Amino acid sequence: MVNEKSNLITYLGLGISLLGVVLYDPLGFLFKGTGLMVIGLGLICMLVGYKQLSEVDIVNKTVENFEKNRRKR
């Protein structure tokens, strides 16, 4: 489920970036700043979708940390 959510966020970011390119190019000086902001927002969404860990990775890290702390005692 998380992997699907990550893919959704990545594709949403790609779509937002493409919308920013459309706004940036033909609409003139007024929308250039808006287009750049939308492109940046889309790239940030893509990065977040790429970096998001799956639930399995999170649970594995938590269990490993718990086991390490338990062994120290």
DSSP file (Angstrom, degrees, kcal/mol; ACC not computed):
  #  RESIDUE AA STRUCTURE BP1 BP2  ACC     N-H-->O    O-->H-N    N-H-->O    O-->H-N    TCO  KAPPA ALPHA  PHI   PSI    X-CA   Y-CA   Z-CA
    1    1 A M     >        0   0    0      0, 0.0     4,-2.0     0, 0.0     5,-0.1   0.000 360.0 360.0 360.0 -42.6    0.0    0.0    0.0
    2    2 A V  H  >  +     0   0    0      1,-0.2     4,-2.7     2,-0.2     5,-0.2   0.881 360.0  55.0 -67.5 -36.5    2.8    2.4    0.9
    3    3 A N  H  > S+     0   0    0      1,-0.2     4,-2.3     2,-0.2    -1,-0.2   0.897 108.4  48.7 -62.7 -39.4    4.6    1.7   -2.3
    4    4 A E  H  > S+     0   0    0      2,-0.2     4,-2.3     1,-0.2    -1,-0.2   0.883 111.2  50.5 -65.2 -38.3    1.4    2.6   -4.3
    5    5 A K  H  X S+     0   0    0     -4,-2.0     4,-2.4     2,-0.2    -2,-0.2   0.894 109.6  50.7 -65.8 -39.6    1.2    5.8   -2.2
    6    6 A S  H  X S+     0   0    0     -4,-2.7     4,-2.3     2,-0.2    -2,-0.2   0.914 111.0  48.1 -63.5 -43.5    4.8    6.6   -3.0
    7    7 A N  H  X S+     0   0    0     -4,-2.3     4,-2.7     2,-0.2     5,-0.2   0.894 110.3  52.6 -64.2 -39.2    4.2    6.0   -6.7
    8    8 A L  H  X S+     0   0    0     -4,-2.3     4,-2.4     2,-0.2    -2,-0.2   0.923 110.2  47.1 -62.1 -44.6    1.0    8.2   -6.6
    9    9 A I  H  X S+     0   0    0     -4,-2.4     4,-2.3     2,-0.2    -1,-0.2   0.899 112.6  50.5 -64.5 -40.2    3.0   11.1   -4.9
   10   10 A T  H  X S+     0   0    0     -4,-2.3     4,-2.0     2,-0.2    -2,-0.2   0.936 113.3  44.3 -63.7 -46.7    5.8   10.7   -7.5
   11   11 A Y  H  X S+     0   0    0     -4,-2.7     4,-2.4     2,-0.2    -2,-0.2   0.860 111.5  53.7 -68.2 -34.6    3.3   10.8  -10.5
   12   12 A L  H  X S+     0   0    0     -4,-2.4     4,-2.5    -5,-0.2    -1,-0.2   0.916 108.9  49.7 -62.9 -42.6    1.4   13.7   -8.9
   13   13 A G  H  X S+     0   0    0     -4,-2.3     4,-2.3     2,-0.2    -2,-0.2   0.884 109.6  51.3 -62.5 -39.3    4.7   15.6   -8.7
   14   14 A L  H  X S+     0   0    0     -4,-2.0     4,-2.3     2,-0.2    -2,-0.2   0.919 110.9  48.1 -64.0 -43.2    5.5   14.8  -12.3
   15   15 A G  H  X S+     0   0    0     -4,-2.4     4,-2.1     2,-0.2    -2,-0.2   0.902 111.4  49.5 -64.1 -41.2    2.1   16.1  -13.3
   16   16 A I  H  X S+     0   0    0     -4,-2.5     4,-2.1     2,-0.2    -1,-0.2   0.900 110.2  51.8 -64.8 -39.8    2.4   19.3  -11.3
   17   17 A S  H  X S+     0   0    0     -4,-2.3     4,-2.0     1,-0.2    -2,-0.2   0.913 109.1  49.6 -63.3 -42.0    5.9   19.9  -12.8
   18   18 A L  H  X S+     0   0    0     -4,-2.3     4,-2.1     1,-0.2    -1,-0.2   0.880 108.5  53.1 -65.4 -36.3    4.5   19.5  -16.3
   19   19 A L  H  X S+     0   0    0     -4,-2.1     4,-2.4     1,-0.2    -1,-0.2   0.896 107.4  52.8 -62.2 -39.4    1.7   22.0  -15.5
   20   20 A G  H  X S+     0   0    0     -4,-2.1     4,-2.5     2,-0.2    -2,-0.2   0.880 107.0  51.4 -63.3 -38.2    4.4   24.4  -14.3
   21   21 A V  H  X S+     0   0    0     -4,-2.0     4,-2.1     2,-0.2    -1,-0.2   0.911 109.8  50.1 -64.6 -41.2    6.2   24.0  -17.7
   22   22 A V  H  < S+     0   0    0     -4,-2.1     5,-0.3     1,-0.2    -2,-0.2   0.911 114.5  44.0 -63.3 -42.0    3.0   24.8  -19.5
   23   23 A L  H  X S+     0   0    0     -4,-2.4     4,-0.6     1,-0.2    12,-0.2   0.863 113.8  51.6 -69.6 -35.2    2.4   27.9  -17.3
   24   24 A Y  H  < S+     0   0    0     -4,-2.5     4,-0.2    11,-0.2    -2,-0.2   0.905 109.3  46.2 -70.9 -42.6    6.1   29.0  -17.6
   25   25 A D  T >< S+     0   0    0     -4,-2.1     3,-0.6    -5,-0.2    -2,-0.1   0.987 117.6  20.2 -75.1 -64.3    6.5   28.9  -21.4
   26   26 A P  T 34 S+     0   0    0      0, 0.0    -1,-0.1     0, 0.0    -2,-0.1   0.642 104.2  73.8 -91.1 -10.8    3.7   30.5  -23.3
   27   27 A L  T 3< S-     0   0    0     -4,-0.6     3,-0.3    -5,-0.3     4,-0.3   0.416  89.8-132.2 -92.0   5.7    1.9   32.8  -20.9
   28   28 A G    X>  -     0   0    0     -3,-0.6     3,-0.5    -4,-0.2     4,-0.5  -0.277  47.5 -31.1  87.3-167.0    4.4   35.6  -20.8
   29   29 A F  H >> S+     0   0    0      1,-0.2     3,-0.8     2,-0.2     4,-0.6   0.813 124.9  61.2 -64.9 -36.3    6.1   37.5  -18.0
   30   30 A L  H 34 S+     0   0    0     -3,-0.3     4,-0.4     1,-0.2    -1,-0.2   0.866 111.5  37.5 -61.9 -38.4    3.2   37.5  -15.5
   31   31 A F  H <> S+     0   0    0     -3,-0.5     4,-2.8    -4,-0.3    -1,-0.2   0.419  90.1  90.2 -98.9   2.1    3.1   33.7  -15.2
   32   32 A K  H <X S+     0   0    0     -3,-0.8     4,-2.3    -4,-0.5    -1,-0.2   0.931  92.0  45.4 -64.2 -43.6    6.9   33.0  -15.4
   33   33 A G  H  X S+     0   0    0     -4,-0.6     4,-2.2    -3,-0.2    -1,-0.2   0.906 114.4  48.7 -64.4 -40.8    7.2   33.2  -11.6
   34   34 A T  H  > S+     0   0    0     -4,-0.4     4,-2.4     1,-0.2    -2,-0.2   0.909 110.4  51.5 -64.6 -42.1    4.1   31.1  -11.1
   35   35 A G  H  X S+     0   0    0     -4,-2.8     4,-2.4   -12,-0.2    -2,-0.2   0.905 109.8  49.1 -62.1 -41.8    5.4   28.5  -13.5
   36   36 A L  H  X S+     0   0    0     -4,-2.3     4,-2.4     2,-0.2    -1,-0.2   0.893 111.2  49.9 -65.8 -39.2    8.7   28.3  -11.7
   37   37 A M  H  X S+     0   0    0     -4,-2.2     4,-2.4     2,-0.2    -2,-0.2   0.907 111.8  48.0 -65.2 -40.5    7.0   27.9   -8.3
   38   38 A V  H  X S+     0   0    0     -4,-2.4     4,-2.3     2,-0.2   -18,-0.2   0.891 110.9  51.1 -67.9 -39.1    4.7   25.2   -9.7
   39   39 A I  H  X S+     0   0    0     -4,-2.4     4,-2.3     2,-0.2    -2,-0.2   0.933 111.4  48.4 -61.3 -45.2    7.7   23.4  -11.2
   40   40 A G  H  X S+     0   0    0     -4,-2.4     4,-2.2     1,-0.2    -2,-0.2   0.908 110.6  50.5 -61.7 -42.7    9.5   23.6   -7.9
   41   41 A L  H  X S+     0   0    0     -4,-2.4     4,-2.2     1,-0.2    -1,-0.2   0.902 110.6  49.9 -61.7 -41.7    6.5   22.2   -6.0
   42   42 A G  H  X S+     0   0    0     -4,-2.3     4,-2.1     2,-0.2    -2,-0.2   0.898 109.9  50.0 -64.3 -40.9    6.2   19.3   -8.5
   43   43 A L  H  X S+     0   0    0     -4,-2.3     4,-2.2     2,-0.2    -1,-0.2   0.878 109.3  51.9 -66.3 -36.7    9.9   18.5   -8.1
   44   44 A I  H  X S+     0   0    0     -4,-2.2     4,-2.5     2,-0.2    -2,-0.2   0.913 109.0  50.5 -64.5 -41.8    9.5   18.5   -4.3
   45   45 A C  H  X S+     0   0    0     -4,-2.2     4,-2.4     1,-0.2    -2,-0.2   0.897 110.0  50.5 -61.9 -40.0    6.5   16.1   -4.5
   46   46 A M  H  X S+     0   0    0     -4,-2.1     4,-1.8     2,-0.2    -1,-0.2   0.911 110.8  48.8 -64.4 -41.5    8.6   13.8   -6.7
   47   47 A L  H  X S+     0   0    0     -4,-2.2     4,-2.4     2,-0.2    -2,-0.2   0.914 111.4  49.1 -64.7 -43.2   11.5   13.8   -4.2
   48   48 A V  H  X S+     0   0    0     -4,-2.5     4,-1.3     1,-0.2    -2,-0.2   0.913 111.2  50.2 -63.2 -42.6    9.1   13.1   -1.3
   49   49 A G  H  < S+     0   0    0     -4,-2.4    -1,-0.2     1,-0.2    -2,-0.2   0.849 112.9  46.9 -63.9 -34.1    7.5   10.2   -3.2
   50   50 A Y  H  < S+     0   0    0     -4,-1.8    -2,-0.2     1,-0.2    -1,-0.2   0.878 114.9  44.8 -74.2 -38.3   10.9    8.8   -4.0
   51   51 A K  H  < S+     0   0    0     -4,-2.4     2,-0.2    -5,-0.1    -2,-0.2   0.614  83.0 114.6 -83.7 -13.2   12.3    9.1   -0.5
   52   52 A Q     <  -     0   0    0     -4,-1.3     2,-0.1    -5,-0.2   -46,-0.1  -0.405  62.1-136.4 -65.9 125.7    9.3    7.7    1.3
   53   53 A L        -     0   0    0     -2,-0.2     2,-0.1     1,-0.1    -1,-0.1  -0.460  16.9-114.4 -79.4 152.1   10.1    4.5    3.1
   54   54 A S     >  -     0   0    0     -2,-0.1     4,-1.8     1,-0.1     5,-0.1  -0.441  26.1-112.0 -79.9 162.5    7.8    1.5    2.9
   55   55 A E  H  > S+     0   0    0      1,-0.2     4,-2.6     2,-0.2     5,-0.2   0.844 116.5  58.7 -63.6 -33.9    6.1    0.3    6.1
   56   56 A V  H  > S+     0   0    0      1,-0.2     4,-2.5     2,-0.2    -1,-0.2   0.923 105.9  47.9 -63.6 -43.9    8.1   -2.9    6.0
   57   57 A D  H  > S+     0   0    0      2,-0.2     4,-2.3     1,-0.2    -1,-0.2   0.899 112.1  49.9 -62.9 -40.8   11.4   -1.0    6.1
   58   58 A I  H  X S+     0   0    0     -4,-1.8     4,-2.1     2,-0.2    -2,-0.2   0.924 112.4  46.5 -64.7 -45.0   10.2    1.1    9.0
   59   59 A V  H  X S+     0   0    0     -4,-2.6     4,-2.6     1,-0.2     5,-0.2   0.914 111.6  51.8 -65.1 -42.4    9.1   -1.9   11.0
   60   60 A N  H  X S+     0   0    0     -4,-2.5     4,-2.4    -5,-0.2    -2,-0.2   0.917 110.6  47.8 -61.3 -43.0   12.3   -3.8   10.3
   61   61 A K  H  X S+     0   0    0     -4,-2.3     4,-2.3     2,-0.2    -1,-0.2   0.904 112.0  50.1 -64.1 -40.6   14.4   -0.8   11.5
   62   62 A T  H  X S+     0   0    0     -4,-2.1     4,-2.3     2,-0.2    -2,-0.2   0.920 111.6  47.2 -64.4 -44.2   12.3   -0.5   14.7
   63   63 A V  H  X S+     0   0    0     -4,-2.6     4,-2.6     2,-0.2    -2,-0.2   0.913 111.8  50.8 -65.2 -42.1   12.6   -4.1   15.5
   64   64 A E  H  X S+     0   0    0     -4,-2.4     4,-2.2    -5,-0.2    -2,-0.2   0.916 111.2  47.9 -62.0 -43.1   16.4   -4.1   14.9
   65   65 A N  H  X S+     0   0    0     -4,-2.3     4,-2.3     2,-0.2    -1,-0.2   0.894 111.6  50.6 -64.0 -39.5   16.8   -1.1   17.2
   66   66 A F  H  X S+     0   0    0     -4,-2.3     4,-2.0     1,-0.2    -2,-0.2   0.916 110.9  48.6 -63.7 -43.2   14.6   -2.7   19.9
   67   67 A E  H  X S+     0   0    0     -4,-2.6     4,-2.0     2,-0.2    -2,-0.2   0.888 110.9  50.5 -66.2 -38.5   16.7   -5.9   19.7
   68   68 A K  H  X S+     0   0    0     -4,-2.2     4,-1.4     1,-0.2    -2,-0.2   0.928 112.4  46.6 -63.5 -45.0   20.0   -3.9   20.0
   69   69 A N  H  X S+     0   0    0     -4,-2.3     4,-0.7     1,-0.2    -2,-0.2   0.844 111.5  51.9 -66.2 -33.7   18.8   -2.0   23.0
   70   70 A R  H >< S+     0   0    0     -4,-2.0     3,-0.5     1,-0.2    -1,-0.2   0.866 107.1  52.4 -71.4 -36.8   17.5   -5.2   24.6
   71   71 A R  H 3< S+     0   0    0     -4,-2.0    -1,-0.2     1,-0.2    -2,-0.2   0.814 101.3  61.8 -68.9 -30.5   20.8   -7.0   24.2
   72   72 A K  H 3<        0   0    0     -4,-1.4    -1,-0.2     1,-0.3    -2,-0.2   0.782 360.0 360.0 -66.9 -27.0   22.7   -4.1   25.8
   73   73 A R    <<        0   0    0     -4,-0.7    -1,-0.3    -3,-0.5    -2,-0.2   0.476 360.0 360.0 -78.0 360.0   20.9   -4.6   29.1
